[in-house]
Amino acid sequence: MEGNAHVYQKDHINTDEIIPARYLNSDQEAELAMHAMEDLDVNFIKKVKAGDFIISGDDFGCGSSREHAVWALRGAGIRAVIANSFARIFFRNCINNGFLAIECQDAVQKINNGDRLKIDLATGKIINLTRQRTCQFSPLPVFAREIIDAGGLIEKIKKELG
Amino acid sequence: MGATITEKILAVHCGRERVRPGELINCEIDTIMCHDVTTTPAIDMLEKNAIPKVFDPARVVVMPDHFIPNKDIKSAEMVARIRCWAKSQGITNFYDVGRHGVCHALLPEQGYVTPGKTIVCGDSHTCTHGALGAFSTGIGSTDLAATLATGKLWFKVPESMLFVISGKLPAGVYAKDLILKIIGLIGVDGALYRAMEFCGEVIDELSVESRMTICNMAIEAGGKSGIINPDAKTLEYVKTRSDESFTVYRSDSDAGYCRTVEVDASGLEPVVALPHLPGNVKFVREVKAIPVDQAYLGSCTNGRIEDLRVAAQILKNQTIAAGTRMIVVPATTEIWKQANREGLFDIFMSAGATVSTPTCGACLGGYMGILAAGERCISSTNRNFVGRMGSPKSEVYLASPATVAASAITGKITDPRQYL
């Protein structure tokens, strides 16, 4: 998994900033993606390429429970969000969608905007190819891995329902 | 060590003697509430995955509220789809226009919230219902789909954080001031992943509606839930609205809390949360007469009858400042009718305010009171994020209904105590 870093040093980036409510009359990923992060950075969608990463501070994804926030970022091409910490509902929504939310304090300090990153999930490493640095992140909890491995929560319960 | 009310409710709902913070459980859900914005994606997921039936239609309550009455063609299509789905699933608890309201005000009002229940909804302010001693939390659309399919949902048992509120709220200071003060104190992620349990003489004195205001904003401190141990007031509120049987759980005196925060309410004053975080809290007297273009009274936080009464008392025989517009949005149809019977609308409209039908509307920047670039709003709602009520260049200041009313009169952010 390799892509460029988009660093937002701010704490408490909320789901209204990730996808404003005025666009919630749609749940189509491609449409939501056009407005991802719009109120924080109007050029976001132009800058992002498929496979890129967002790097941010504390409490990423706080506020509204709208899963549209995950869909907007994924639709925009974001492969993972790496943050100091995540708000609870956003974190659940990421796991349930098989979308990566990686908690890593170190990364936020060691990554600059535009750096080329490589993420190795098996070893829990973020390799900053631009700066030749590596940071370690805590692996996802086992239950979260189970959901992600199943292809998301719905796939998991489908199996359980038989 | 004893257990908290949250741990007791969760234990019973996963068939265990007790649960401890950090444990993962699969929990029975008693009530699943669906609104317009987050439900259609859940319906899509169920249909795409050939899960034809909801687990138990009797446990599902559908209350479209965000863009209700329909704001535009897209939201009309969304609700039309939900209407059709509910019918096909045999869901009879459907609150369509005419019985509609903001879901977190409507659910307890219509008797769906009883102590000891587990409740989920695809909305972050679902924490409101802990005010009646239920475990209630906000989820996303995938969680909603999973719960609709199975009647169960996974949780990590939260640590509980205890807030002991002593003293007495001074005149002109309300539940909203108290919860904003608490969020200011611990920060917008000060209760991240935790259950916020509120107790103490101030909480005992509060009405059930005011307790809802407190629990409603637990999410603004990052909390998983807000909860208050049921008492005689809770039981009276519930018994007049529901004939369901229920079990009351209360925290043991030796229950374990990860942190206890003590607040003496006697020294509190009216507060306001400045843009762009609910934790950015100052006393009203500390902010220097900030002009406002709009005063908004409504939402799941403060659109209930007691909120309208407080505002009406202040606005009686007063005139809203030139250049300021005031919008009053009763949270439910029943509240609307009650306010109408009590003559509150006459007071609002004589003062120069307008009254709308119940809706989440402008609270989340939907419609019916959107702000232009450069505009400022004093609001009884719950979030003042960038662009929350409209233009990303507008500003939202959060306050109590009393402060909203007083500010409408002067056209600038004003301490309401001079009007009491």
Interface residues (C-beta under 8 A of the other chain):
Chain A: D11 H12 N14 D16 E17 P20 A21 R22 L24 N25 S26 D27 E38 D39 L40 D58 D59 C62 G63 S64 S65 R66 E67 H68 V70 S85 A87 R88 I89 R92 N93 N96 N97 F143 G152 L153 I154 E155 I157 K158 E160 L161
Chain B: L24 V37 T38 T40 P41 D44 M45 N49 I51 H66 F67 K71 D72 K74 S75 M78 G122 D123 S124 T126 G138 I139 G140 S141 T142 D143 A145 A146 A149 T150 W154 V188 D189 L192 Y193 I219 G222 K224 L277 L364 G365 G366 R383 F385 V386 G387 R388 P392
